[in-house]
Amino acid sequence: MTENNDTEIKRSSKAETILSQINSKTKLGNLRKIAKDIKKKDHELAIELWTIEEFLPRLLAILIMDKKLLSQDVLNKLDKDMQTHTFDEGINLMANQLTKDKKTIALMESWENSPSALQRRAFWYYQARLRWTGQTPPDNTADLLSAIEATITQEEPEVQGAMNFTAGWIGVYDERNRARCMKLGEKTGLYKDGIVAKGCTPSYLPEFITIEVNKRKIN
């Protein structure tokens, strides 16, 4: 790989070794194994992999970044870079990694009205994650539902999906708000006619909530 001036790009031997293990058939599970083999967070290597500007090295970079070094400014830069990729996998992986440090959780919690659609999506994904992983969610359910009802139909598609996802898990685990969440789905009609793969749960809220409640035999 060369730059426009034909100067060879110099990479560390560590990066070259890592890149030799990645190809078009590499899955996220393979990247997780590579990250585990690295054994500790290697932020310098992560940044080097990120600057390669390819999707799979960037996924690995996300896994080995030192979360304590991710300021809002750094995340804004990563956010801008991620917009060159259209893969949900990368966005969700980054959101999952940000949940592993109190500082980055605090940043995500401030992103509800961020000008970045990817950051707004991360905010809603995190709120949904709190619920589907069985954690005790913060006392913000009523505010979240009011925000979803007010703005979901005007949101960017990727944010819309995360908001719907949050409403779905609220409806599953919060019996008091279950009817409200199902009514939201009926009113917006979002994903009502969506086709899903065998074994997957539809995103249409009345169907999603009913199926997931029945799976768990929740009252």
PyMOL commands that set and color helices and strands:
alter all, ss='L'
color gray80, all
select helices_A, chain A and resi 13-19+28-38+43-50+55-64+67-69+72-82+88-98+102-109+117-132+141-154+157-173+175-188+205-216
alter helices_A, ss='H'
color red, helices_A
deselect
rebuild
show_as cartoon
